[in-house]
Amino acid sequence: METLFVDVILPLHLRDTYTYRVPQEYNDSVKVGQRVVVQFGRQKLYSAVIRRIHDKVPNYKVKYILAILDTFPMIEERHLQLWEWIASYYMCYIGDVMAIALPSAFRLASESALAIHPDFSGELSDLSRNEMRVVELLSEIPVMTVQDIAKALEIKTIMPLVHTMIEKHIIVMDEDLHERFKPRKVQWISLAEQYQNEAAAKELFDSLEKKKTTLKQLDVLLKFMQLSNFGKEAILKKQLTDCIDGQLSSLNTLVKNGILIQEERVASRLETYERTSNPDTIALNEEQQQAFETLSTNSQSVSLLHGVTSSGKTEVYIKLIQKTLEQGKQVLFLLPEIALTAQLINRLRKFFGNEVGVYHSRFSPSQRAQVWQRAHNQDGYKILLGARSALFLPFRNLGLVIVDEEHDPSYKQYEPAPRYGGRDTAIYLAHLWNAKTVLGSATPSIESYFNVKNGKYGFAEMKHRFGGLQMPEVLCVDMKEATKKKEVNGYFSKFLIDHIQEALNNHEQVILFQNRRGFSLRIECNDCNWTPQCVNCDVSLVYHKATNSLRCHYCGYSIPVPTECPQCHSRHLSMKGFGTERIEEDLSIHFPNARVARMDFDSTRQQNHYTELINDFEDRKIDILVGTQMVTKGLDFDNVSVVGILSADNLIYFPDFRAFERAFQQMMQVSGRAGRHGHQGKVIIQTYNPWHQAIRNVIDNDYQEMYNSQVTERRVFRYPPYYRFIDITIRHKDEERLNEGAAALATQLRNVFGNRVMGPEYPSIKRVRGLYIKKIMIRFERTEPVSEAKKIILDMADKLTLDKAFASLSIHFDVDPQ
């Protein structure tokens, strides 16, 4: 019989695949894309994915695969190609990609269970002493984990023994227990078939009524009949037990006597939704119809939809989805942050019901596994909606990919690897399926608009708000002048306070944007200027009033608020700067009768709290909503008349070449929340530099001017989209060792790439979580092929860490950093 080998991908920080031998009885069962259990290292078992099957004999001893987990491949060939592209393009390891691509419920480690092989004869004479001890143990306890066996037998290195016993067919991986994901099961109660006709049911009730001992059973049966449409329907057992206070024994007797039937059924962990409307009922206006036709008929595979806020992009998306479904294909709808898209999810479900599957990190591991399994089934979801992690869901026939708010930096994964860009990965995924991609935004990224200008992307534009609604009036407050005139109260100008009060008097709502969370950005001693610092990071601690603590936003380190300065023992401590917590508190002073709520990372930690906030604001239970950039995305409220940007300067004066673009995008996006239905809204920007070009562009609603000025500047200074960047980040706990290693790597890189290499330099925060950081940046012209350059860079980094002096350096790469 032919000897087969498989190359497998492991969910570990490993660049390459590893080769294992296939037991001959599995020869006809192994398929590319299946999960198998393998031993890696001396003690660990892992779930791996088969990438290749071959008969090439390695020149070293290989281990056997221990079990096959899937009857059919779980990972489709095109998704394996996607994993490999991500690993190659973003300079990471294929194992890192697998670790984020598969739900945790489908990844195994050493808690795998073992049982005696069904073909084992029971003959102990040919077994070693330890093999005999394992068999005796499993004879007493039929299924045990590897760790439990090792502990019971006091064997430190058990994996070689397990591996040998599996090869000899003495034991087997227990395939019922080594899956972490188990379907959720619930108990149902129904009436036995012989009592479902009226005469038999009457006879049953009469017999129970005659005996005092069965009166409690009669009460339970009557309650069941009321809940089950007189026995015609099965009901949840919990539904019945909630109504029969303490009469569980009577219910059990009815089941035991065969009057009621109790059965276990698999239940979904996900809610179900009914379709309540038809997409045909959507009437597009002339601008929307033109955009729909352009996007539908465009020969280019990628198109950009540039529509101002409230122009009706969602309706165009729904029409595109409908057309794709009519072709028998699937749709992937990506959003930057799933937490703020409850409104969009509800709108899609209104038209497509249970055909819409949602996938995001707020789901439990079991819920994510269930969405994955249903997506994998032939009759699964037709529309899959989620954040960037939804890219890795299994598709059957993908026809359209929509990337909404394509400019948003949240599409980029920063930590851990792979540091991939969701938008560009979505474009490559669509390419693998020969599907179309639609990128949508009111403020497109400069890179995407540049591709339109160069003919690489198709283009559709909607310049007007739906229904003839006017764009909001944007007003600017010069805080320098307002301070001189004593027209500033705390962090609010009199102009903003007056407009908020006017909105409240008219029973309208207000959104205030401050892109800093916490109460105060730092505490400072008035006498010696001491500021409390994080012990792990080179940053000051932020004051959070809710917990009365100072906290680091990078590593989570926190301390109680000091009562005096530890350096000079002065009690004159003051707060500098302000965050959303401070704004929330100050609003309650300025507007004591207003209902104020805060939406930021701290206030939405609890599951579903963000949805409650959005629903309460939509139902007008909240008058003023204060928030970070969360309030700029995906929200559509019909009663917001005033939007306030409290500190535009924090957005503009940021040390990054994209600061101008990002400031414009964030201010335009939050401005779009005002006056979306019925009347023109107002946007009030507080700034110390009212003539800054980014603010003037927002006031004039002039994206084109912003694009032209920025693209000219980037051409001069050699920034994207004219150049591509690769960031190399080096970390070490010892600053001197870091400096030596970074300098050595930079020298090697310059020998090959010359003046394309910049650095090494410290970033603005030089130490995070106890590790010092240095960065090297390499830039390449857009037209240069960089795949070979990436291989050279990776090899240089690997060679550096082979040097004992630099073996402990942490080096990672960020391609197209955001």
C-alpha positions in Angstrom: 0.0 0.0 0.0 1.3 3.5 -0.9 3.0 5.5 1.9 1.6 9.0 2.1 2.8 12.1 3.8 1.0 15.4 4.6 2.4 18.9 5.0 0.3 20.6 7.7 -0.2 24.2 9.0 -0.1 24.5 12.8 -1.7 27.4 14.7 1.6 28.5 16.1 4.2 31.2 15.4 5.8 29.0 12.7 6.8 30.2 9.2 6.7 26.8 7.5 4.5 23.7 7.2 5.5 20.5 8.9 5.5 17.0 7.4 3.7 14.0 9.1 3.2 10.4 7.9 -0.3 9.2 7.2 -1.3 5.8 8.8 -2.2 3.5 6.0 -5.7 3.0 7.2 -6.2 6.8 6.6 -4.8 6.8 3.1 -8.2 7.0 1.5 -9.6 9.5 4.0 -7.1 12.4 4.0 -7.9 15.5 2.0 -6.4 18.9 1.7 -8.2 21.4 4.1 -9.0 18.8 6.7 -8.0 19.2 10.3 -5.9 16.5 11.8 -4.4 15.9 15.3 -0.6 15.9 15.4 2.0 15.8 18.1 4.3 18.8 18.0 7.2 18.9 20.5 7.5 16.3 23.3 4.3 17.0 25.2 1.8 18.9 23.0 -1.0 17.8 20.7 -2.4 20.3 18.2 -5.1 20.6 15.6 -3.4 21.2 12.2 -4.7 21.8 8.7 -3.5 19.6 5.8 -2.0 21.8 3.0 -0.5 19.2 0.8 -0.6 15.4 0.4 2.4 13.7 -1.3 4.6 10.6 -1.3 8.0 12.3 -1.1 9.9 10.6 1.8 11.6 13.1 4.0 15.2 12.5 4.9 14.4 12.5 8.6 12.1 10.5 10.9 8.6 11.8 10.9 5.7 11.3 13.3 2.3 10.0 12.3 -0.9 12.0 12.3 -3.0 10.8 15.2 -6.6 11.4 14.1 -8.6 13.0 11.4 -11.1 15.5 12.7 -13.2 16.3 9.6 -15.0 14.0 7.2 -14.9 16.8 4.6 -12.4 19.6 4.3 -13.1 22.5 6.7 -10.9 25.0 4.8 -11.6 25.5 1.1 -8.6 25.7 -1.3 -9.1 29.4 -2.0 -9.0 30.2 1.7 -5.8 28.3 2.0 -4.5 30.5 -0.9 -5.7 33.6 1.1 -3.8 32.5 4.2 -0.6 32.0 2.1 -1.1 35.4 0.5 -1.5 37.1 3.8 1.6 35.4 5.2 3.6 36.4 2.1 2.4 40.0 1.6 2.3 41.0 5.3 5.6 39.2 6.1 4.2 37.0 8.9 4.0 33.3 9.6 1.4 31.0 8.1 0.8 29.7 11.6 -0.1 33.2 12.8 -2.7 33.4 10.1 -4.3 30.0 11.0 -4.4 31.1 14.7 -6.7 34.1 13.9 -8.6 32.5 11.0 -10.1 29.5 12.8 -12.5 30.0 15.7 -10.9 28.9 19.0 -13.5 26.1 19.3 -11.9 24.4 16.3 -8.3 24.5 17.6 -7.1 21.7 19.8 -4.3 21.6 22.3 -3.2 18.9 24.7 -6.6 18.4 26.4 -7.4 15.9 23.7 -9.0 12.7 25.0 -7.9 9.1 24.6 -9.8 5.8 24.7 -8.9 2.1 24.1 -8.9 1.4 20.3 -12.0 -0.7 19.3 -9.8 -3.2 17.4 -7.5 -3.8 20.4 -7.5 -7.5 21.3 -7.0 -7.0 25.0 -3.9 -9.1 25.0 -1.5 -7.6 27.5 1.5 -9.9 27.2 3.0 -8.0 24.3 2.8 -4.6 26.0 5.5 -2.7 27.8 5.0 -1.9 31.5 3.8 1.6 30.8 1.5 0.6 27.9 -0.1 -2.0 30.3 -0.6 0.7 32.9 -2.3 3.0 30.4 -4.6 0.2 29.2 -5.5 -0.7 32.8 -6.3 2.9 33.6 -8.5 3.3 30.5 -10.3 0.1 31.3 -11.4 1.6 34.6 -12.1 5.1 33.2 -13.0 4.7 29.5 -12.1 8.2 28.3 -9.3 10.4 29.8 -7.3 13.4 28.7 -3.5 13.1 28.0 -2.8 15.3 31.0 -4.9 13.2 33.3 -3.2 10.0 32.2 0.3 11.6 32.7 -0.7 12.8 36.2 -2.3 9.5 37.2 0.7 7.4 36.1 3.3 10.1 37.2 4.9 10.1 33.8 6.5 13.4 32.9 7.2 12.7 29.2 4.1 10.9 28.0 3.7 11.9 24.4 6.2 9.4 22.9 4.3 6.7 24.8 0.9 8.0 23.5 2.2 8.3 20.0 3.6 4.7 20.0 0.3 3.3 21.4 -1.8 5.1 18.7 0.5 3.7 16.0 0.1 0.1 17.4 -3.8 0.6 17.5 -3.9 0.1 21.3 -5.5 3.5 22.0 -7.3 6.1 19.8 -8.1 9.8 20.0 -11.7 10.0 21.2 -13.3 11.9 18.4 -16.5 12.6 20.4 -14.6 14.5 23.1 -11.7 16.3 21.5 -13.9 18.9 19.9 -14.3 22.0 22.1 -17.4 23.1 20.3 -20.5 21.1 21.4 -24.0 21.9 20.0 -26.3 23.4 22.6 -29.1 21.0 23.5 -32.4 21.7 25.2 -35.2 19.5 26.6 -38.6 19.6 24.9 -41.9 18.2 26.2 -44.7 16.9 24.0 -47.9 14.9 24.5 -47.7 11.1 23.7 -49.3 10.2 20.4 -52.0 7.9 21.9 -53.5 10.8 23.9 -53.6 13.3 21.0 -57.2 12.5 20.0 -60.0 14.1 22.0 -61.6 10.9 23.3 -58.3 9.5 24.6 -57.4 12.8 26.2 -60.8 13.0 28.0 -60.3 9.5 29.3 -56.8 10.4 30.6 -58.1 13.5 32.4 -61.0 11.5 34.0 -58.6 8.8 35.3 -56.2 11.4 36.9 -59.1 13.3 38.4 -60.5 10.3 40.2 -57.4 9.7 42.4 -56.1 12.1 45.0 -52.6 10.9 44.4 -52.7 12.1 40.8 -54.3 15.5 41.3 -50.8 17.2 41.1 -50.1 15.4 37.9 -53.4 16.7 36.6 -52.4 20.3 37.4 -49.2 19.9 35.5 -50.9 18.3 32.6 -53.5 21.1 32.4 -50.8 23.7 32.4 -49.0 21.8 29.7 -52.2 21.7 27.6 -52.6 25.4 28.0 -49.1 26.2 26.8 -49.0 23.6 23.9 -52.2 24.5 22.1 -54.0 21.6 23.7 -51.2 19.1 23.1 -50.8 19.9 19.4 -47.3 21.5 19.8 -44.1 20.6 21.7 -42.9 23.2 24.2 -39.6 23.8 26.0 -39.3 22.0 29.3 -38.1 25.2 30.9 -41.2 27.0 29.7 -43.3 24.4 31.6 -41.2 24.2 34.8 -41.3 28.0 35.2 -45.1 27.6 35.5 -45.5 24.6 37.8 -43.8 25.8 41.0 -42.2 22.9 42.8 -44.1 20.2 40.9 -41.1 18.7 39.0 -41.7 15.3 40.5 -45.2 15.2 39.1 -43.8 16.1 35.7 -41.3 13.4 35.9 -44.0 10.9 36.8 -46.0 11.9 33.7 -42.9 11.3 31.6 -42.2 8.0 33.3 -45.7 6.8 32.7 -45.5 7.7 29.0 -48.1 10.4 29.1 -45.7 13.2 28.2 -42.6 12.6 26.0 -39.3 14.3 26.9 -36.7 14.6 24.2 -33.4 16.4 23.7 -33.0 18.6 20.6 -30.1 20.7 19.3 -30.8 24.4 19.7 -29.2 27.3 18.0 -27.1 29.7 20.1 -28.1 32.4 17.6 -31.3 34.4 17.4 -33.6 34.0 14.4 -35.0 36.8 12.3 -37.9 37.0 9.9 -37.9 38.9 6.7 -40.4 41.8 7.0 -39.9 43.7 3.8 -38.8 43.1 0.2 -35.9 44.9 -1.5 -38.2 45.6 -4.4 -40.0 48.1 -2.2 -36.9 50.4 -2.1 -37.3 53.2 -4.6 -33.9 54.7 -5.6 -33.6 58.3 -6.5 -31.9 59.4 -9.8 -28.4 59.6 -8.2 -28.7 56.3 -6.4 -30.0 54.6 -9.5 -27.1 55.9 -11.5 -24.6 54.7 -8.9 -26.3 51.2 -8.8 -26.2 50.8 -12.5 -22.5 52.0 -12.7 -21.5 49.6 -9.9 -23.5 46.7 -11.5 -22.2 47.1 -15.0 -18.7 48.3 -14.4 -16.1 45.9 -16.0 -13.5 46.7 -13.3 -13.4 44.2 -10.4 -13.0 47.0 -7.8 -15.2 50.1 -7.6 -15.3 53.0 -5.2 -18.7 54.5 -4.1 -18.2 58.0 -2.9 -21.4 59.2 -1.3 -21.8 62.1 1.2 -23.2 61.2 4.6 -26.9 60.4 4.4 -26.9 60.1 0.6 -28.4 56.6 0.8 -25.4 54.3 0.2 -27.1 51.6 2.2 -30.0 51.4 -0.2 -27.6 51.0 -3.1 -25.8 48.2 -1.1 -29.2 46.4 -0.6 -30.0 46.5 -4.3 -26.5 45.2 -5.2 -27.0 42.4 -2.6 -30.4 41.5 -4.0 -28.9 41.3 -7.6 -26.0 39.0 -6.3 -28.4 36.7 -4.5 -30.6 36.4 -7.6 -27.4 35.1 -9.4 -27.1 32.3 -6.7 -24.0 33.9 -5.1 -23.0 35.0 -1.6 -22.2 38.4 -0.3 -19.6 39.5 2.3 -20.4 42.8 3.9 -17.5 44.2 6.0 -17.8 47.0 8.6 -15.0 48.7 10.5 -16.4 48.1 14.0 -19.2 45.6 14.6 -20.1 47.2 17.9 -21.6 50.2 16.2 -23.5 48.6 13.4 -26.7 47.4 15.1 -28.8 49.7 12.9 -27.3 48.4 9.7 -27.6 44.8 10.8 -31.3 45.4 11.6 -31.9 47.0 8.2 -30.3 44.1 6.3 -32.3 41.5 8.3 -35.5 43.5 7.6 -35.0 42.6 3.9 -33.1 39.3 4.0 -34.0 37.8 7.4 -32.1 34.6 8.4 -30.1 34.8 5.2 -27.9 37.3 7.1 -25.2 35.8 9.3 -23.2 38.1 11.7 -19.7 37.2 12.9 -17.7 39.2 15.4 -15.6 39.1 18.5 -18.4 39.9 20.9 -19.9 36.5 20.3 -18.9 33.7 22.6 -16.6 31.0 21.2 -19.5 28.6 20.8 -21.6 31.2 18.9 -18.7 32.0 16.5 -18.2 28.2 15.9 -21.9 27.9 15.1 -21.9 30.8 12.6 -18.8 29.2 11.0 -20.5 25.8 10.8 -23.7 27.2 9.3 -21.7 29.3 6.8 -19.8 26.0 5.9 -23.1 24.1 5.2 -24.5 24.0 1.6 -27.8 25.6 2.9 -25.9 28.2 5.0 -25.9 32.0 5.1 -26.1 33.9 1.8 -25.0 37.2 3.4 -22.2 37.3 5.9 -21.6 40.5 7.8 -18.8 41.3 10.2 -15.6 43.1 11.0 -12.3 42.1 9.4 -12.3 38.6 11.0 -15.3 37.7 8.8 -12.8 37.5 5.9 -11.8 34.1 7.1 -15.3 32.6 7.1 -15.9 29.6 4.7 -17.7 30.7 1.4 -19.3 28.5 -1.2 -19.8 30.9 -4.1 -18.8 34.4 -3.2 -20.1 37.0 -5.7 -19.8 40.4 -4.0 -17.7 42.0 -1.3 -18.8 45.3 0.2 -16.3 47.2 2.4 -18.3 50.0 4.1 -16.4 53.0 5.5 -13.4 51.7 3.6 -11.2 54.6 4.9 -11.4 53.5 8.5 -8.1 52.6 10.2 -10.0 49.9 12.2 -9.7 47.6 9.2 -6.0 47.3 10.0 -4.9 44.7 12.6 -2.0 45.9 14.7 -1.5 43.3 17.4 -0.8 40.4 17.3 0.4 39.2 13.9 -0.7 38.9 11.2 -0.8 42.7 10.8 -3.0 42.7 7.8 -5.2 45.3 6.2 -8.8 44.2 6.0 -9.7 46.3 3.0 -6.8 45.1 0.8 -7.3 41.5 2.0 -11.0 41.7 1.0 -10.0 42.8 -2.5 -7.7 39.8 -2.8 -10.3 37.4 -1.4 -12.8 38.7 -4.0 -10.1 38.3 -6.7 -9.8 34.6 -5.7 -13.5 34.1 -6.3 -13.7 36.3 -9.4 -16.1 38.4 -7.4 -16.7 42.2 -7.4 -15.6 44.5 -4.7 -17.4 47.8 -3.7 -15.6 50.2 -1.4 -17.9 52.7 0.1 -17.2 55.9 2.0 -18.2 59.6 2.5 -14.5 60.4 3.0 -12.5 57.8 0.9 -8.9 57.1 1.8 -6.4 58.9 -0.3 -5.0 55.6 -1.6 -8.4 54.4 -2.9 -9.2 57.8 -4.5 -5.7 57.8 -6.1 -6.5 54.4 -7.6 -9.7 55.8 -9.1 -7.8 58.8 -10.6 -5.4 56.4 -12.1 -8.1 54.2 -13.7 -7.4 51.2 -11.4 -10.8 51.3 -9.7 -14.3 52.0 -11.1 -16.1 55.0 -9.6 -19.6 56.1 -8.7 -20.5 59.3 -6.8 -23.5 60.6 -4.9 -23.1 64.3 -4.1 -26.4 65.0 -2.4 -28.2 63.9 0.7 -31.3 61.7 0.1 -34.6 63.5 0.0 -33.1 66.9 -0.8 -31.9 67.3 2.8 -29.2 70.0 3.2 -25.7 69.2 4.4 -25.2 70.5 8.0 -24.1 74.1 8.6 -20.5 73.9 9.9 -19.6 76.7 12.4 -16.2 77.4 13.9 -15.4 78.8 17.3 -12.0 80.5 17.8 -11.2 79.3 21.3 -8.3 81.8 21.6 -10.7 84.8 21.0 -13.4 83.2 23.1 -11.0 82.9 26.0 -10.0 86.5 25.7 -13.6 87.6 25.8 -14.2 85.3 28.8 -16.8 83.3 26.7 -15.4 79.9 27.7 -16.8 77.9 30.7 -14.6 74.9 31.4 -14.2 73.1 28.1 -17.3 74.6 26.5 -17.5 77.9 24.6 -20.6 80.0 25.2 -21.5 79.6 21.6 -21.6 75.8 21.9 -23.5 75.9 25.2 -26.2 78.3 23.7 -26.7 75.9 20.8 -27.0 72.9 23.0 -29.5 74.6 25.2 -31.5 75.6 22.1 -31.6 72.0 20.9 -32.7 70.8 24.3 -35.5 73.5 24.4 -36.7 72.2 21.0 -36.6 68.5 22.3 -33.8 67.7 19.9 -30.7 65.7 20.6 -26.9 66.5 20.7 -23.7 64.5 20.0 -20.4 65.7 21.4 -17.2 64.3 20.1 -14.0 64.2 22.2 -11.4 61.7 21.0 -9.9 61.0 24.5 -11.4 58.7 27.0 -11.0 59.0 30.8 -11.6 62.0 33.1 -8.3 63.9 32.9 -5.3 63.1 30.7 -2.9 63.5 33.6 -2.4 64.8 37.1 0.4 67.3 37.7 2.0 68.8 40.8 1.7 72.6 40.7 4.9 73.1 42.7 7.4 70.7 41.1 5.5 69.6 37.9 5.7 65.9 38.9 3.3 63.7 36.8 2.6 60.0 37.7 4.1 57.7 35.1 3.4 54.1 34.2 6.1 51.7 35.5 5.9 49.6 32.3 5.5 52.3 29.6 6.9 55.7 29.0 3.5 57.4 29.3 1.7 59.4 32.0 -1.3 57.7 33.7 -4.8 58.9 32.8 -7.3 59.7 35.6 -10.5 57.7 35.6 -13.1 59.1 38.0 -15.4 56.1 37.8 -12.8 53.9 39.5 -10.9 56.8 41.2 -7.7 55.5 39.8 -4.8 56.4 37.4 -4.6 54.0 34.6 -2.2 53.3 31.7 -4.1 52.9 28.4 -1.2 50.7 26.9 -0.7 48.0 29.5 -3.5 48.4 32.0 -1.3 49.3 35.0 -3.2 51.3 37.6 -2.7 53.0 41.0 -4.9 54.8 43.4 -5.0 58.6 43.1 -2.2 60.1 45.3 -3.2 62.5 48.0 0.2 64.3 47.8 3.2 64.6 45.5 5.7 61.8 46.3 8.6 64.1 45.3 7.9 67.4 47.2 5.0 66.2 49.3 2.8 69.1 48.1 -0.9 68.6 48.1 -1.4 71.0 45.2 -2.2 68.5 42.5 -4.2 69.6 39.5 -5.8 67.8 36.5 -4.6 68.7 33.0 -6.5 67.9 29.8 -10.0 66.4 29.6 -11.6 63.2 28.3 -15.1 61.9 27.8 -15.6 61.2 31.5 -14.9 64.8 32.4 -17.2 66.1 29.6 -20.0 63.8 30.9 -19.7 65.2 34.4 -19.5 68.9 33.3 -22.6 68.5 31.2 -24.6 67.5 34.2 -23.6 70.8 35.8 -24.4 73.0 32.7 -27.6 71.1 31.8 -28.9 69.5 35.1 -32.2 68.3 33.5 -30.6 66.7 30.4 -30.1 63.0 30.2 -26.5 62.5 29.4 -24.7 59.2 28.3 -21.1 58.3 27.4 -20.0 56.0 24.6 -16.3 55.0 24.7 -14.2 51.9 25.3 -14.7 52.1 29.0 -18.5 52.5 29.0 -19.1 49.7 26.4 -17.0 46.9 27.9 -20.0 44.9 28.9 -21.6 42.8 26.2 -24.5 44.5 24.4 -24.1 47.7 26.4 -23.3 49.5 23.2 -26.5 48.3 21.7 -28.5 49.5 24.7 -26.9 52.9 24.4 -27.7 53.2 20.6 -31.3 52.0 21.2 -31.8 54.4 24.1 -30.5 57.3 22.0 -32.7 56.2 19.1 -35.7 56.0 21.4 -34.9 59.5 22.6 -34.2 58.4 26.2 -30.8 60.2 26.0 -30.6 63.9 25.2 -26.8 64.3 24.9 -24.4 61.5 23.8 -20.7 62.1 24.5 -18.2 59.8 22.9 -14.9 59.1 21.2 -14.6 58.1 17.6 -17.3 55.5 18.3 -19.9 58.2 17.8 -18.6 59.0 14.3 -19.4 55.6 12.7 -22.5 53.9 11.5 -25.1 55.9 13.4 -28.3 57.3 11.8 -30.5 59.3 14.2 -33.4 61.5 13.0 -33.5 63.9 15.9 -29.9 65.1 16.2 -29.7 68.8 15.4 -26.3 69.8 17.0 -22.9 68.0 16.8 -20.0 69.5 18.8 -16.3 68.8 18.1 -14.8 69.8 21.4 -11.1 69.8 20.5 -10.3 69.7 16.8 -6.6 70.6 17.5 -6.1 67.1 19.2 -7.0 65.6 15.8 -4.9 67.9 13.6 -1.7 68.2 15.5 -0.7 64.5 15.6 2.8 63.3 14.6 1.8 61.3 11.5 1.7 62.1 7.8 -1.9 60.9 7.7 -3.0 63.3 10.5 -4.5 65.9 8.1 -6.5 63.2 6.2 -7.7 61.5 9.4 -8.7 64.8 11.1 -10.7 65.7 8.0 -12.4 62.3 7.9 -13.3 62.2 11.5 -14.7 65.7 11.5 -16.7 65.0 8.4 -18.0 61.7 9.6 -19.2 63.1 13.0 -20.6 66.1 11.2 -22.7 63.7 9.1 -24.6 62.7 12.2 -26.4 66.1 12.3 -29.7 66.9 10.6 -30.1 63.6 8.8 -33.9 63.7 8.7 -36.2 66.6 8.3 -34.1 69.7 8.7 -30.6 71.1 8.5 -28.3 70.4 11.4 -25.4 72.4 12.9 -21.9 71.3 13.5 -19.8 73.4 15.9 -16.0 73.0 15.9 -13.9 74.3 18.8 -10.3 75.1 17.8 -7.4 77.4 18.5 -6.6 77.6 14.8 -9.8 78.2 12.9 -7.9 78.9 9.6 -6.2 75.5 9.5 -6.7 74.0 6.0 -8.3 70.8 7.3 -11.0 72.8 9.2 -11.7 75.0 6.2 -12.1 71.9 4.0 -14.7 70.5 6.5 -16.5 73.8 6.6 -16.7 73.9 2.8 -17.4 70.1 2.6 -14.6 70.0 0.1 -13.1 66.5 -0.2 -11.5 67.2 -3.6 -9.5 70.1 -2.2 -8.3 68.0 0.8 -7.3 65.2 -1.6 -5.4 67.6 -4.0 -3.4 69.3 -1.3 -2.5 66.0 0.4 -1.6 64.1 -2.7 0.7 66.9 -3.8 2.4 67.0 -0.5 2.9 63.3 -0.4 4.4 63.2 -3.9 7.0 65.8 -2.7 7.9 64.0 0.6 7.7 60.4 -0.9 4.7 59.1 1.1 1.9 56.7 0.1 0.2 56.4 -2.4 3.4 57.2 -4.4 5.5 55.0 -2.1 5.0 51.8 -0.1 6.2 51.5 3.4 7.5 48.5 5.4 7.9 49.2 9.2 10.3 47.1 11.1 9.7 47.2 14.9 12.4 45.8 17.2 11.8 45.3 20.9 13.9 44.3 23.9 13.8 44.8 27.7 17.5 46.0 27.6 17.8 49.4 25.9 21.5 49.0 25.1 21.0 45.6 23.6 18.1 47.0 21.5 20.2 49.8 20.2 23.0 47.4 19.2 20.6 45.0 17.4 18.7 47.8 15.6 21.9 49.4 14.4 23.2 46.1 13.1 20.0 45.3 11.2 19.8 48.9 9.8 23.4 48.6 8.5 22.7 45.3 6.8 19.6 46.7 5.2 21.4 49.8 4.0 24.0 47.7 2.3 21.2 46.3 0.1 18.5 49.0 -0.1 20.6 52.2 0.3 18.8 55.4 1.1 15.4 53.7 1.1 16.1 52.7 4.7 15.3 55.3 7.4 16.1 54.8 11.1 16.5 53.2 13.5 14.6 55.7 15.6 12.6 55.6 18.8 8.8 56.1 18.3 6.9 58.8 20.2 6.5 56.3 23.1 9.8 54.5 23.4 8.9 51.8 26.0 5.6 49.8 26.2 4.9 46.9 28.6 8.5 46.9 29.8 10.0 46.6 26.3 12.0 49.4 24.7 11.1 50.0 21.0 13.0 51.1 17.9 11.7 51.4 14.4 13.2 51.1 11.0 11.2 52.2 7.9 11.9 51.1 4.3 10.1 52.8 1.4 9.7 51.5 -2.1 8.4 53.3 -5.1 4.9 52.1 -6.0 6.0 50.6 -9.3 8.8 48.6 -7.7 8.2 44.8 -7.2 8.8 44.2 -3.5 8.2 40.4 -3.1 11.9 39.6 -3.4 12.8 42.6 -1.2 10.6 41.2 1.5 12.4 37.8 1.4 15.7 39.5 1.8 14.4 41.5 4.8 13.1 38.4 6.5 16.3 36.5 5.9 18.3 39.4 7.4 16.1 39.5 10.5 16.4 35.7 10.9 20.2 35.8 10.6 20.4 38.6 13.2 18.4 36.6 15.7 20.7 33.6 15.1 23.4 35.6 16.7 23.4 34.7 20.5 23.8 38.4 21.4 20.5 39.2 19.6 18.5 36.0 19.9 16.1 37.6 22.4 15.2 40.5 20.2 11.6 40.7 19.1 11.3 41.7 15.5 8.1 42.2 13.6 7.0 43.7 10.3 4.2 46.0 9.3 3.5 46.2 5.6 1.5 49.3 4.6 1.3 50.7 8.1 -1.7 52.8 9.0 
